[in-house]
Amino acid sequence: MSSIPGSPSLPTVDNVQMDVDSDSDAEQAARELAQAQKWVRVINEAWVRHREEEKRLEEEVRQVAEREVEEEKRQVAVREVEAREAEELLEMECQYQLQVSTGVLRNSTSTDLLHRKIWRRR
């Protein structure tokens, strides 16, 4: 341990002179380090919670969008069925008007067909 002539002798650790008051300084530094580590943990936990919430919201938005797409598909299918039914009704109406205009009205209901079968058997 070498010392400077005329200066008080300080303990040396790894060739670094330590001040006698360094214990209180070290304790203060340790407290500050612990506080900083605590803040880092708190911030990291908050970031993880934020990211999880972000993922949950993204999933919710995706599910809502999928439901909207499915509802739109269903509505399109319903409109297509309604359009086909309207076309069929229109075609039936045209056929009916054609038959009436030509005087060839045929009653093809199931009750009429049944009635015809009964009268043929007699």
Phi, psi and omega in degrees: 000117178256145180230159178277131181300132177089358178252154180293151181280125179248146177296147181241132176233125183048048179061019176243125180285135181254140175279147180296329180280005185292338178298314179291324176296319179295319178296318178296317178296321179295318178297316179296319178297315179299318178296317179296318179296321178298316179296321178298315178299314181299315180295316179297318179296319178296320179296318179297315178298318179298315181295319178297319178295319177300315179296319180297317179294320177299318179295319179297317178297318179298316180294319178298316180298318179297317178297320179296319178297315180297319178296319178297318177299317180297316180296321177296317179297318178297316179296322178296317178297315179299321179295317178297318179297319179296319178298317179297317178297318178297316178298318178297318179296318178298316179298317180298313180297323178295317180294320179294318182292332180264356178078016181247066181271119180249132177265111184246029178288159183293326179292323179293319179296318179297316179300318180295320180295320181296316182290333179287327182288335184283000000 
